[in-house]
Amino acid sequence: MRNIILFDASDVRENLLPMTFTRPVADLRVGILTIREKWERVLESAYSYLTVDYLQEKYPTIVADDNIFVAGNIFPTESLVTCIMALNQGEALLSLKGDLMAFRGSMEDFNSRNFVKEIVCDEDCLSISMLYDIFMQNHRGIVEDFALLTHGRTSQPLSDTNTIIGAPVDANGNSMIFIEEGAVVEGAMLNVKNGPIYVGRDAEVMEGSCLRGPIALCEHAVINMGARVYGATTLGPYCKVGGEVNNVVMMGYSNKAHDGFLGNAVIGEWCNIGGGSTASNLKNDYTEIKLWNYPAHRFLRTGLQFCGLIMGDHSKSGINCMFNTATVLGVGVNIHGAGFPRNFVASFSEGSVAGFTDVSLTKFFDIARRMMARRGLTLTEVDMRIFESIHAIADNYK
């Protein structure tokens, strides 16, 4: 069995902040699965991470005599896996842009970039390098993961209380709707003309909901009554959604349970968006969107016309909060009150348009424990040390 180490390229990790403050790049969810889970599905090997020091306690690196280092932001394909598995000791695989995609060899040679031979890969592989790539690549991610997860399997039966728009089976005879064991879908409208709909184990789609694929609900996710969910949207494990969402990726354990709009957005874990909260994803003058970039310490052009809320782990908004187009919230942010807060709020901040104050770790831990307890989970000592490290460097990213 090969020893695969999914490494964080430093520039990619920095550009994906605040999502990568709390996890390696390969633990980001795009489509139905995280990037690591995609690799595990297509290539049976031993996997570990190579990431920043303060995350290593939770995500350790397992080093063997023979290692294959793979960039954690790249999605596997059959041809890419073949190229990587064909690498000899000391050989590196580079993208057309010259970025390191994979290397076979020792940790010492990897760190020193001591490559015996460099091979250029001519495949245009799916990858993420910027925050907005997460929602922009989500359509393709869902479609590919859907095929991977459902191949050769039979869906649980869909209740006849639902209405299907489009062909429930594609031209190859594959189902466009897949219901895992324990999932409940009743009285919903399911449109599969633009992509499949995946409902994970013990997930629920309540009556009156309108879903337009591609859409993925991971295990125990819930779509509330009357919700309008457009593709390409992914609800990670235990997420809950109501109101209107369009092209949103929620990593897991987060809630937007009530009315309000969210579009072209990325939401981390353990977030809560209060009832009536709405986030713009389009500027009134239709001009190009600029998004806060952590390593640049400024707003950078994106080339996009649509970009909504980016919310780091354990961030919250009160009821009826409003967010300007392309607002970025760090880790542990608490927004409340009327009016539009600024387009970037640093980690461990609390407040409104009237001003912000720092959130102490003691207060942050108390809130995190209470929220996690609602899902039967606890805040571990390891997690606390990670947040202490993030808190210590938060001022560097203001």
C-alpha positions in Angstrom: 0.0 0.0 0.0 1.3 3.4 -1.0 1.9 6.1 1.6 0.2 9.3 0.4 0.9 12.6 2.0 -1.5 15.4 1.0 0.6 18.6 1.4 -0.5 22.2 1.7 1.3 24.5 -0.8 1.9 27.6 1.4 0.6 30.1 -1.2 -2.6 28.0 -1.8 -3.3 27.6 1.9 -2.8 31.4 2.5 -5.2 32.3 -0.4 -7.8 29.9 1.0 -7.9 31.5 4.5 -10.1 31.8 6.6 -11.2 28.2 5.6 -7.7 26.8 6.1 -7.1 28.4 9.5 -8.8 25.3 11.0 -8.1 22.5 8.5 -5.6 21.3 5.9 -6.5 22.2 2.3 -7.4 18.6 1.5 -10.1 18.7 4.2 -12.1 21.3 2.3 -15.4 20.0 0.9 -16.1 20.7 -2.8 -18.9 18.6 -4.3 -20.1 15.9 -2.0 -16.8 14.8 -0.6 -13.7 16.5 0.8 -10.6 16.4 -1.4 -9.1 13.7 0.9 -12.2 11.6 0.6 -12.1 11.8 -3.2 -8.5 10.5 -3.2 -9.5 7.7 -0.7 -12.3 6.6 -3.0 -10.2 6.4 -6.2 -6.9 5.1 -4.7 -6.6 2.7 -1.8 -3.6 3.9 0.2 -2.5 5.2 3.6 -3.2 9.0 3.8 -2.0 11.7 6.0 -1.5 15.5 5.9 1.5 17.9 5.7 0.2 21.2 6.9 1.2 24.1 9.2 2.7 23.3 12.6 -0.2 24.2 14.8 -2.5 21.9 12.9 -0.1 18.9 13.0 -1.3 17.6 16.3 -4.8 17.0 14.9 -3.6 16.2 11.4 -0.3 14.4 11.8 2.1 13.5 9.0 2.9 9.8 8.6 6.3 9.3 7.0 7.4 6.0 5.4 10.5 4.9 3.5 8.6 5.4 0.3 6.3 8.4 0.2 4.1 10.1 -2.5 3.5 13.7 -1.8 0.3 15.0 -3.5 -0.9 18.7 -3.5 -4.0 18.8 -1.3 -5.8 21.2 -3.6 -5.9 18.9 -6.6 -8.8 16.6 -7.4 -8.0 13.0 -8.5 -8.7 11.8 -12.0 -8.0 8.4 -13.5 -5.2 9.7 -15.7 -3.7 11.8 -13.0 -3.6 8.8 -10.6 -1.9 6.8 -13.3 0.7 9.5 -13.8 1.4 9.8 -10.0 1.6 6.0 -9.5 4.1 5.8 -12.4 6.6 8.2 -10.7 9.9 6.7 -9.8 11.9 7.6 -6.7 13.0 11.3 -6.9 10.6 12.2 -9.7 8.2 15.2 -9.5 5.1 15.9 -11.4 4.5 19.6 -12.3 1.5 21.4 -13.7 1.7 23.3 -17.0 2.1 26.4 -14.8 5.1 24.9 -13.0 3.3 24.1 -9.7 4.3 21.0 -7.9 1.5 18.4 -8.1 3.2 15.3 -6.8 6.6 13.9 -5.8 7.8 10.5 -4.8 10.6 10.3 -2.3 11.8 11.2 1.1 10.7 14.1 3.3 14.1 15.6 3.2 14.1 15.7 -0.6 10.6 17.0 -0.7 11.4 19.9 1.7 14.6 20.8 -0.2 12.9 20.3 -3.6 15.7 17.9 -4.5 14.1 16.4 -7.6 15.9 13.9 -9.8 13.5 14.5 -12.7 10.6 16.9 -13.4 7.7 15.6 -15.5 5.1 18.1 -16.8 1.4 17.0 -16.6 -0.6 18.2 -19.6 -4.0 17.4 -18.0 -6.1 20.4 -16.9 -6.9 19.0 -13.5 -9.7 20.3 -11.3 -8.3 22.2 -8.3 -9.0 25.0 -6.0 -6.6 27.9 -5.4 -8.8 30.8 -4.3 -11.8 31.0 -2.0 -14.3 31.5 -4.8 -13.0 28.3 -6.5 -14.9 26.4 -3.9 -18.3 27.4 -5.0 -17.3 27.8 -8.7 -16.1 24.3 -8.9 -18.9 22.8 -6.9 -21.1 21.9 -9.9 -18.5 19.7 -11.4 -17.6 18.4 -8.0 -21.1 17.2 -7.2 -21.5 15.6 -10.6 -18.2 13.7 -10.4 -18.8 12.7 -6.7 -22.3 11.6 -7.5 -21.1 9.2 -10.2 -18.3 7.9 -7.9 -20.6 7.3 -4.9 -23.6 5.8 -6.7 -21.9 3.7 -9.4 -23.3 0.1 -9.3 -25.6 0.9 -6.3 -29.4 1.2 -6.0 -31.0 4.2 -4.4 -33.6 3.9 -1.7 -37.1 4.4 -3.2 -38.3 7.9 -3.6 -41.8 8.6 -2.1 -44.6 9.3 -4.6 -45.4 12.4 -2.6 -42.6 14.2 -4.5 -42.6 15.8 -7.9 -39.7 15.2 -10.3 -38.9 17.6 -13.1 -36.7 16.2 -15.8 -35.7 12.7 -16.6 -35.1 10.7 -13.4 -32.7 8.5 -15.3 -29.9 9.8 -17.7 -29.1 8.5 -21.2 -26.8 5.8 -19.7 -29.5 4.5 -17.4 -28.1 6.1 -14.3 -30.4 7.6 -11.7 -30.3 11.3 -11.3 -31.7 11.1 -7.8 -30.0 9.0 -5.1 -31.4 8.5 -1.6 -29.2 6.9 1.0 -30.4 4.6 3.7 -32.4 6.4 6.5 -32.9 9.6 4.4 -36.4 11.1 4.2 -37.8 13.1 1.2 -41.5 14.0 1.3 -43.6 16.5 -0.6 -40.7 18.1 -2.4 -40.1 19.4 -5.9 -36.9 17.9 -7.4 -35.6 19.4 -10.7 -32.8 17.3 -12.2 -32.6 18.9 -15.6 -29.3 20.6 -14.8 -27.7 18.0 -12.5 -28.3 15.2 -10.0 -29.6 15.4 -6.4 -27.9 13.4 -3.7 -29.5 12.9 -0.3 -27.1 11.3 2.2 -27.7 8.9 5.0 -30.3 10.1 7.6 -30.7 13.4 5.8 -34.1 15.0 5.4 -35.9 17.2 2.7 -39.0 18.5 4.2 -42.3 19.1 2.5 -42.8 22.1 0.2 -39.1 22.4 -0.6 -37.9 23.1 -4.1 -34.6 21.7 -5.2 -32.9 22.4 -8.5 -29.8 20.2 -9.0 -27.0 19.6 -8.8 -27.5 19.5 -5.0 -25.9 17.3 -2.3 -27.0 16.7 1.2 -24.4 14.9 3.3 -25.4 12.7 6.3 -27.9 14.2 8.7 -28.3 17.4 6.7 -31.8 19.0 6.7 -33.7 21.2 4.2 -36.5 22.9 6.1 -40.1 23.3 4.9 -40.6 25.6 1.9 -36.9 26.2 1.2 -35.7 27.1 -2.3 -32.3 25.5 -3.0 -30.6 26.1 -6.3 -27.5 24.3 -7.6 -24.7 23.9 -7.3 -25.2 23.7 -3.5 -23.7 21.3 -1.0 -24.9 20.9 2.6 -22.2 19.2 4.7 -22.9 16.8 7.5 -25.5 18.0 10.0 -26.1 21.3 8.2 -29.6 22.8 8.2 -31.0 25.2 5.6 -34.1 27.2 5.1 -35.1 30.2 3.0 -33.3 30.7 -0.4 -29.8 29.5 -1.2 -28.0 29.4 -4.5 -24.6 27.9 -5.2 -23.5 27.6 -1.6 -21.0 25.2 0.0 -21.5 24.6 3.8 -18.6 22.5 5.2 -20.6 20.9 8.1 -22.5 21.4 11.3 -23.7 24.9 10.3 -27.2 26.4 10.2 -29.0 28.8 8.0 -32.4 27.5 9.1 -34.7 30.4 8.4 -35.7 32.9 5.7 -33.1 35.1 4.0 -30.9 34.8 0.9 -27.4 33.3 0.6 -25.7 32.9 -2.8 -22.3 32.1 -4.2 -21.0 31.5 -0.7 -18.7 29.4 1.4 -19.7 28.7 5.0 -17.4 26.9 7.5 -18.2 24.5 10.3 -20.2 25.4 13.4 -21.6 28.6 11.9 -25.1 30.0 12.5 -26.9 32.5 10.3 -29.8 34.1 12.1 -33.4 34.3 10.7 -33.9 37.0 8.1 -30.2 37.5 7.5 -29.4 38.2 3.8 -26.1 38.4 2.0 -25.7 40.2 -1.3 -23.9 38.3 -4.1 -24.1 41.0 -6.8 -23.1 44.7 -6.7 -25.8 47.3 -7.7 -23.6 48.6 -10.5 -22.8 45.1 -11.8 -19.0 45.8 -11.6 -16.3 43.3 -10.9 -16.1 42.0 -7.4 -13.1 42.5 -5.1 -12.6 40.0 -2.3 -10.4 40.3 0.8 -7.2 38.3 0.4 -5.4 37.4 3.6 -1.8 37.2 2.4 -2.1 40.4 0.4 -3.9 42.2 3.3 -6.2 43.9 0.9 -9.1 43.4 -1.5 -8.1 41.8 -4.8 -9.9 41.7 -8.1 -11.6 38.3 -8.8 -12.9 38.7 -12.3 -16.3 37.7 -10.9 -19.7 39.4 -11.0 -21.2 37.1 -8.4 -19.7 36.4 -5.0 -21.5 36.3 -1.6 -20.5 35.6 2.0 -17.4 33.8 3.1 -17.7 32.7 6.7 -14.9 31.1 8.7 -15.6 28.4 11.3 -17.6 29.2 14.5 -18.8 32.5 13.2 -22.4 33.7 13.7 -24.9 36.4 12.6 -27.9 37.6 14.6 -31.4 38.0 13.1 -32.0 40.3 10.1 -28.3 40.9 9.6 -27.2 42.3 6.2 -24.0 41.6 4.4 -22.5 43.5 1.5 -21.4 41.6 -1.6 -18.3 39.5 -1.0 -18.0 39.9 2.7 -15.3 37.8 4.4 -15.6 36.9 8.1 -12.8 35.2 9.9 -12.9 32.5 12.6 -15.1 33.1 15.7 -16.8 36.3 14.4 -20.1 37.4 15.9 -22.1 39.9 13.9 -25.3 41.6 15.1 -27.4 44.7 14.8 -28.7 46.7 11.9 -26.8 48.0 8.9 -24.0 46.6 6.7 -20.8 45.7 8.5 -17.6 46.2 6.7 -16.6 43.7 4.0 -13.9 42.1 6.1 -14.1 41.3 9.7 -11.0 39.8 11.4 -11.1 36.6 13.5 -12.3 36.7 17.1 -14.3 39.9 16.6 -17.8 40.9 17.8 -20.0 43.8 17.0 -21.9 45.7 14.3 -21.6 48.8 12.1 -21.3 50.7 15.4 -17.9 49.1 16.0 -16.2 45.8 16.9 -14.4 44.5 20.0 -12.1 41.5 20.5 -13.6 38.2 21.6 -11.7 36.5 24.4 -10.8 32.9 24.1 -12.7 32.2 27.3 -15.9 33.6 25.7 -15.2 31.9 22.4 -14.7 28.5 24.1 -17.9 28.8 26.1 -20.0 29.5 23.0 -18.3 26.7 21.0 -18.9 24.2 23.8 -22.6 25.1 24.0 -23.1 24.8 20.2 -21.2 21.6 19.8 -23.1 20.0 22.7 -26.3 20.4 20.6 -24.8 17.8 18.3 -23.5 15.6 21.0 -19.9 16.6 20.5 -17.3 18.2 22.7 -14.6 20.8 22.2 -11.3 18.9 22.6 -8.1 20.0 24.2 -6.4 19.6 20.8 -9.1 21.9 19.2 -8.6 24.5 21.9 -4.8 24.6 21.3 -5.5 25.1 17.6 -7.8 28.1 18.3 -5.3 29.5 20.7 -2.7 29.4 17.9 -5.2 31.1 15.5 -6.0 33.7 18.1 -2.3 34.4 18.6 -1.8 35.2 14.9 -5.1 36.9 14.2 -3.6 40.4 14.4 -1.2 39.5 11.6 -4.1 39.2 9.2 -6.0 42.4 9.9 
